[in-house]
Amino acid sequence: MIIPSIDIMDGRAVQLRRGRERLLDGGSPLERLEEFSVAGEVAVIDLDAAMGKGSNAELIRSMVRRAPCRVGGGIRSLAAARDWLDAGAERVILGTAATPEVCSALPRDRVIAAVDAEHGEVVVEGWQTRTGRDVFAVIRELSPFVGGFLATQVEHEGAMQGFDWAFVERAVEAAGDARVIAAGGITAVSEIANLDRLGVDAQVGMALYSGSLALGDAVAAPLLDRDPGGLWPTVVCDERGVALGLVWSRAETVRQAVAERRGVYWSRSRNAVWVKGATSGNTQALLGVDLDCDRDALRFTVRQAGDGFCHTGSRTCWGDDFDFDTLERVVAQAAAEGDPASGTVRLIADEALLGAKLTEEADELIKATTAEDAVHETADLLYFALVQLHRSGGTLDDVRHELARRRSRVSRRPMKAKGRTS
């Protein structure tokens, strides 16, 4: 699969050729992240930190809170690696710090060893220093301790002139069960597809920045053509993974959907491109595209607007269920309608009243002695908490992301109440 890459220098997204020559300025890293994250994890590399010439840490910290990122560049200690994982990075990419001692102290599946090689020799410090070490020997040494290897062919990086297949095949053999991510010189959809057949991901920067490779084409590259009409079944899900319905995609609709960041599919009944919501107003913002394990189906994660996904008016093609997201929509609808007789509207308008109800319900939940009482008080407290969340401008999706970030922390804070010493 495709791993879009954002290399950052002086707070800007840049592309270098062979790690030395600055070819282009790719603009705002945050804007690039918004563009690329539809494909899944994005590699974010701090070139200034890698070269010992500064740091873009604060910018990157804001990026890992916005979208799934694997972070690399200048992470030279176990403490720094843990700090990035605690900050929300999905994975860390380690260069000189990728030693058995450091890697074994971290969750294996969240560590990627960067093996940057120029003509088979490992180079470090932003590709400026030669080490004399054979890249395949390094891969074999580290394979028990890391979940993946970012294997960059420095002599091909940014050159847009292809790469060495034999290098990749040897890296896969040396890596064992660790996944290889190939970087440097990847420019074509066919290369991404062939790499995927080898079990290798393609980390791409220059081809995406230059426009020679469309992100939608890169995402769909590994898909297999099992249907004679070139169609792929596509499960459409909302932000929390609930299936809204089943539709169909083809290469051109995936390309358009990713480029426009909206739900675009193929209508078999009309034999034409179908833009969801174009006539009904029930539009979709496309958040992500995933391929299934067999590479013959897609999942579109969307933010559904309007009355719902189904033509019947329900949120899903299987009807409507009541859940926290439903309650959140009820609160938002009440706030939008602004009926002065609505208790929700009163709570939103009266900060003191809402604060008092939150305190009251939390206290009653603490004092609950039976399951029935605890359920009742929890329901009350969750409702008032959702009103406060809406009033403050947050969403349940924001809460889910925050909880997911905390779950991924590798350092645990002691469970202590504020103001208590023991």
N, C-alpha and C positions, 0 to 999 in steps of 0.2 A: 504494500500500500504506500501511499504518498505521505511523507512527513514534510510539510512546508517549513522552510527555515528563515529565521529573521536574525541577521547578524547586525549588531548594534555598535556604532562608533560615534562618540560625541553626541549621544542622544538621538541619532538618526539611524534608520535602516539603510545599510550599505551592502554593496557587493564588491568583493575583491577578486582579482585574478591571481591565482597561485599564491594567495595569502599576502600579496605585496602591493599590487597595483590596484588602486581604487578606480573601479569602472563606472559606478553609478550611485546616485543617492536615491534610495527607495522611499524617502519620505518618513512620515510618522510611524514608529513601530506600533503604536496603538491602532492606527488605521490599518496597517498590514495585518495585525492580529485579528481584527474584526473581519477582514477579508478571508484570511487563511483558516480560521478556526472551524469553519464549516466542515473541513476535512478531518477534524479530530485534533489530536495533539500537535502542537507546533513547537519546533525546536527554536529556542531563544538563546543566542550566543553573545556574550559580552566580550567583544573583541578588545576593548580597552583594558579590561581586567586581565584577559588572556596575555596581552602584550606588556602588562605591567605599566600601563600609561594612564590609569584612571579607573573609574567604575561607573556603571550605569545601574547600580543595584536598586536604587529607589524606583526608577522607571520600571525595571523588571519585576519588582515586588508588586507594583500595580497591575502588571500584565498577568501574573499568575493567579490573581484574584478574579480576573475577567474571563479567562478561558484556560483549558488544560494546556500546560506548557512543560516541556522538559528543558531544564536550564543548564547551561554550560558556560565555561570561560572564566578562568581565574579562581576556580574552586580548588584550593590547594591543601585543605585540611579536613579531617573528620568533622570537626566542629562546624566548619563552613558548609559542608554537605548536609549535615543534620539541620542546620539553620534554614537552608533552602527547602528541604522537605517539610519542615514545620511551617514555613511561610506559605506552602500550598503548591510547590512544584510537584508535578506527577512523578518526575524522575530527575536525577542529577546526572550530568555528563562530566566525568572526571578524566583529566589528562594526566599530568604528573602525579596527582594524588591517587591515581588508580593503582594501588598496591594491594597485595593480598591482605595485609593488616588492616588497611582502611576499609576496603570493600567488604570484608567479612564482618565488620562491625555495623553494617547497614543492611536494610532489607534487600535481598538479592534482586528481586524483580523491579526495584526502583533505582538500580544503579546501571549506568551505561558507561563503559570505558571507551574513551576517545583514542583511537589508534590512528593518528594522522601520519601518513607515510608518503615519503617522496622517493620514488623508485625503490620501494620495499624497505626503506629505512625510516624508523620512527623519528618524527620531528616534534618539538615541543615549543612552548612559549610563543604561541601565535605563529607557529611554523618557522620560527626564526633560528632555532637551535637544533642542530643534528645530534642524535644520541649514539649512533653506531649500533643500535639494537635492531634485530630483524623483527618485522611487524608480526609475522606468523608465530614466532616464538613467544612474543608478548601475549598474543591472543590465547595460545595454549596455556600459558602460565595463569592467566586471569579467568579463564572460562569457568572454573568452579565457583567463582565468587561474584559474578555479575550476571545480569539478565540480558545484556545486549552489548554489542560493540558498534560504535560509530566509526566505520572504516572509510576515511577520506583519502582519496587519491589526490594529493596536493598538486601534482603536476598537471592535473586535468581540471582542478577547481576553477570555476568561472570562465573556462576557456570555450565552453559550448562546442566541443569537438569530440564528444564521446569519451568512453572510459575503457579500462582494461577488464574484460570479463574473466580472464584467468585469475586475476587478483581477487575478485569477488568469490570465485569458486574455491580458491585456496583458503580464503578467510572463513567461509562457511564450514569447510572441513575442519579447520582448526578450532572453531568456536564451539563445537559439540552442540549441546541443547540451548545455548545462548543465541539469541536472535541477532543477526547482522543487519545493520543499517548502512547502506552504501551511499556515499556522497562524493561529488566531484565529477562533472562532465555529463550528468544525466540530462537529456534534452528531449526525449521522445516518449510517446505513449507506449510504444512497443517495448522500450527498455524497461519501463515500470512494470508492464505485464510480465515480461520474462523474468525480471528479478523476483516478482511475487511468486512465480512458479518455483523458484529456488528457495522460497521461504525467506526472502530478503526484502526489507523495506527500502524505499528510495527517498533520501533526504534531498530536497531540491530547493534551490534559491534562484539562481540566475535565470533559468528558463521561465520561471513564473514571473519574475520582475520584468523581464524583457518582453513578455507577451508571446514568446514562441511556443509556450505550452499553456493551454487553458486549464485552470484548476479543475473544472468539471470533468474534462477529458482525463486528467490525471487520476481523479478519484475513481472513475469508472473503468480505468485501464485493466485491472485484474479480472473484471467480470467475464464469465464464459457465455458464449452464445449458444444456449441450449434451445431457444425458441426460434423457429424458422423466420418469424417476423421481426426478430431482433428486440423482443420485449423481455423485460425483467419484472417479476412480481415485486411490488414495493409496499412494505408495511409502513403506514403513517402513524407516528406516535406523538403524544404531547411531551412537554418538558419533563414529566416524571415517568415516562416510559409506558403510559397507558395507550394501547392501540386504538386509534380512531377509525381505521378502515384499511382496506386493501385496494391498491390501485396498480397501475402499470407504468413503467418508464422505458425509455429507449435512449440511446446515446445523445441525441439532440436535446431531449428534454432534461436530462441530467446536466448537460452543459449549460442550458438556459437557466435552470433552477439555481445552480451554484453561482452563476454570474449575477443573477438578479436577486438572489437570497429570498426566494419565495417558492411556494408550492407549484411546481410545473410538472405535469404528467402527460401520458398518452391516453387519449380516449379511444377505446376499441370500437365503441358504437359509432363515433363520428369519424374514426380513422384520421385523427388530427391532434395537434397539440392542445392540451387542456390546461389553462391557467386557473387554478382553484380560486374561486371567489370573484372572477372577472365580471360575472353577471349577477351573482347572488350577494356579493359584498362580504361573504364569509371567507376572507382572505387568510393566507398563512405566511408567516415569516419563517423562512428556513433557518434552523439553528445548526443542524448537523446532518451528515450523510454517512452511513455505515454500510459495509458489505458483510454478508453472512459468511460463515466459515467455509461453505462450499463454493463461494464466489459465483452464485447464480441468483441472488436476491439482494434487495436493498432495504434499508430502513431509513426513512426520512423523519427526523425529529423537528417538529414545528411548533410555533406558537399560534394557536388557532384563534381567530377573531370572529366576531359575529355570533350567530345563533348556534353554530356547531359545524361539525364536519359532514354529517349525513344529510342527504337530500330531503329526508323526512323532517329535519329540524332538530333532531337530537344531537348531542355532542359526539356520539360515536355511532357506528353502524350496528352496535349491539344494545342500543338504548342508553339511558342515563343512570348512573349510580351516584349516591350521595357520598361525598368524601370531603376532606379539608379544602381541596381546591374548589369544590362546589360552594362550600361555606364562604370562602374568600370572595368568590364571584357574587354571592348574595350580598355580602358587606359592601363590595364596590358598587353594585347596582343601587343599593339603598342610598349610598353617599351621592351617587350621580343624580338620583331622582330628587333628593333633598326634601322629602316630605317631613315637615316639622313635627308630625305626630309619630314619626319613626323613632324608636328607642336608639337605633344605631346612629341616626343623624344627630340626636341629642348628645350622645357620647362623644362623637367626633367634634362637636362644637364646644363641649364643656370639658376642658382638660382636667379640672379638679374632680368632676364627677367620675370620669373614666379612671383616674388614679385611685380614687376611693374604692371603686368597684373591683379593680385589680387587687388591691390590698385585702379587701373583704373576702374575695373568693379564694385567694391564696391561703388566707388564714383558715377558712372553712375547710379547705382541702387538707391542710396540716392536721386539723382536728378530726377528720373523718375516721371512723373506727370500723366501718363495714365496707365491703366491696361496693354495695349499692350506693352508699354515701360518697365514696371515692369517685365512682363513675359519674355521678351527678355533679359533684363539685369540679371535677376535671373538665367536664363539658362546659360548665359555666366559665371556668378560667380560660379555656382555649378560645371561646367566643370573644371574651373581652381582650385577650391577647391579640387576636386577629384584627379587632377594631383598632387597637393601638398600633399594630404593624401597618395597617392601611393609613392611619392618620399620620404616621411618620414617613410615609413614602416608600416603605419596604414591601416585599412580596414574599410569599411562601417559597418561591423559587430561590430567592436570595437566602432564605433560612436554610433550605436544603443544601445549597452550595457551601454555606458556612459550616454546617454540620459535617459535610463530606470533607472539607478542609481539615477540621479538627480530628476527624477519624483517621486521617492520613498522617497526622503528626507522629514523629518517631520519639520525641521527648514528651514525657508526661508530667503535667503539673500536679503538685500535691493537692488533694481534695481538702481544702480548708475553707471555713466560713470567714467572710470578711469581718475583721474586728475581733476574731477569736485568736488566741495564742496557742491553743492546744486542741 
